[in-house]
Amino acid sequence: MDVFNELPEDCISSILSLTSPKDTISFSLVSSFLRLVAASDFVWQTLLPSDCDKIIDKSVIPLNYSSKKELFIRLCNSILIDGGNKSFAIEKSSGKKSYIISAEELSLLYGEEPDHWTWKSVPESRFSKVAELKVICKLVVKAKLRTSMLSANTNYGIYFIMKISDRAFGLSSVPVETSVEIGNRKDVHTATLDHRNGEKDPPDGKQRYERVPYKREDGWMEIELGELFNGGDEDEDEEFTVSLKEVKGFHVKGGLVIEGIEVRPRH
């Protein structure tokens, strides 16, 4: 690393701007000189998303920061944007963008019918309201998003954030279908919403292939709905549709609590 200490500062900055946030932090530990260069606004501006200024302009709470590095660290902890209906964050190791779309931004079948859905505030949610299913036969949840909001050349996983209330019923009777569709490509899977009873494999010995909910660090549960590779430039823009539905069972179900859908980089 001694060779880096002999290079001009602008040359080192240019090199670091082509690396990742993780690499930049590693370089900063080598010497006090590299630490100074690695903390420059020039380096961290290149590590932030190209549309970062537009995103922070949509923040619910104004962001105060004294350097681009401080801004980067702040965005790693997520901010609320678009009137509080989306959560935005960047991944600490790569700077890739991720979003959580609130339930209020989703399309729910009969979502505005109080006989079927309750919209309420819960202290454990990052959003002002979540949707709780009271009773319904056909369950359909959709979101239409655009690739321009994502980082380019990145493989994304898309996750349904939920909880099952103590009063839940009918959610484990029939698996739900999940899908991510863009253009003529469609990634389809099946999932079980309510896996609290830890259902055993079917008696015929066949293995279950449905996806099941997993506990998140924030206390919610998540099911992976599918994945999407965004290979285009951030200037390109395609619409993609994410859905979760159960329309074949024709039986009543209730007790599903929806916080939203997360789109985050896969590893």
Secondary structure by P-SEA (a helix, b strand, c coil): ccccccccaaaaaaaaaaccaaaaaaaaaccaaaaaaaacaaaaaaacccaaaaaaaaccbbbbbccaaaaaaaaaaccccccccbbbbbbccccbbbbbbcccccccccccccccbbbbbbccccccbbbbbccccbbbbbbbbbcccccccbbbbbbbbbcccccccccccbbbbbbcccccbbbbbccccccccccccccccccccbbbbbbccccbbbbbcccccccccccbbbbbbbbccccccccccccbbbcbbbbbbcc
